[in-house]
Amino acid sequence: MEKKQPLVSVIVPVYNVEDYLAECVESLQNQTYPELEIILVDDGSTDGSGRLCDALAARDARIRVIHKENGGLSDARNVGMRSAEGTYFTFVDSDDVLPRNAVARMCSQCEEQGADVAIAEILSFLQKIPDLPEQTGPGELLTAHEAMRRMFLHQGIGHEACGKLYHRTLWEKQRFPKGMLYEDYATIYGVTAECRRVVVLHEPLYYYRARSGSIMQSEIRAKNLVLLDVGEQVTQFISRKMPDLKEEAEYLQLVTSLKTMKGILDGGFGNYPEAQERIMSFVREHRSLVCRSWAKKADRIKVETLLLNKHLFYWVYELGERRNQKKLES
């Protein structure tokens, strides 16, 4: 008798995405993987998203809808997990889409290789949904240590919650921090640290909708400065849990600090002077990290220009963002 495939719970937080929701859900309904439940968590939407959730669920028994007061992305994901019945969880933002074989590929690799999490590549798009050939073959099996090292250095793996399939046991003690921005950075390293094995699929199995102009940074707000605290907290966690990865964690904290500085300067060079000094102090203390063999040349340039002149740093960073935007639009 053929073994029944495990149930996969797809958790979709929904908030004011009426224009994109149907396309997202259709990509989930079209998955080749048969054992699927789709949980739409309407996080107090004020447009027609909540009604659309109900209409979609009325036509597909695999879809369940939870309506709740607005509590933010983390809270919606947590509520979805509490309701999920699957052996595996995956998170999909409601304006993104999955290729048809995404769940099947990740689930089969977890099962075949005994992995606790599968990590796929994330492909950004603006308007037209990519249509790429499906791939086969085994993914790359890693220890949690190596997977986290690559996450810190952004070597083909990011700490986004999406684009990953998790065994539900990883979330028994973990939840996203309610009300906190940058919840993925704050959470995914702790989740990954609990893994025995991680399988990496070097193929895009998550399509992220980068709305026009979204790569370009806009003026940062005071609430965004929590990113500096999140980076520091993750580094402290790694120093205790995996001390030999401390430098890699500090490198990500450094890159995050540079990004935050650029966002501050977008709004004015005199903005948030205390945060600017905090960043400058960290960059001075950790400038040697960009001389490591695994450091990116672009980050070394950003560090050196920031320590020379903030205006020079700003325009170097700005030019890089413009190149990235043109690449995405081409």
Salt bridges, closest charged atoms under 4 A:
GLU23 OE1 - ARG209 NH2 2.61
GLU37 OE1 - ARG64 NH2 2.84
ASP42 OD2 - HIS67 ND1 2.80
ASP43 OD1 - LYS68 NZ 2.52
ASP54 OD1 - HIS67 NE2 2.83
ASP60 OD2 - ARG62 NH2 2.91
ASP75 OD2 - LYS68 NZ 2.79
ASP93 OD1 - ARG77 NH2 3.56
ASP95 OD2 - ARG211 NH2 2.68
GLU111 OE1 - LYS3 NZ 3.81
ASP116 OD1 - ARG196 NH2 2.82
GLU134 OE2 - ARG100 NH1 3.61
GLU140 OE2 - ARG150 NH2 2.85
GLU140 OE1 - HIS202 NE2 2.72
GLU146 OE2 - ARG150 NE 2.98
ASP184 OD1 - ARG77 NH1 2.74
GLU194 OE2 - LYS241 NZ 3.52
GLU203 OE2 - ARG105 NH2 2.60
ASP229 OD1 - ARG278 NH2 2.97
GLU232 OE1 - ARG278 NH2 3.11
ASP244 OD2 - HIS145 NE2 2.66
GLU247 OE2 - ARG292 NH2 2.75
GLU248 OE2 - ARG149 NE 3.57
GLU250 OE2 - LYS246 NZ 3.99
GLU250 OE2 - HIS286 NE2 3.60
ASP266 OD1 - LYS262 NZ 2.87
GLU277 OE2 - ARG284 NH1 3.38
GLU304 OE1 - ARG287 NH2 2.89
GLU318 OE1 - LYS262 NZ 2.87
GLU318 OE2 - ARG322 NE 3.26
GLU321 OE1 - LYS262 NZ 2.98
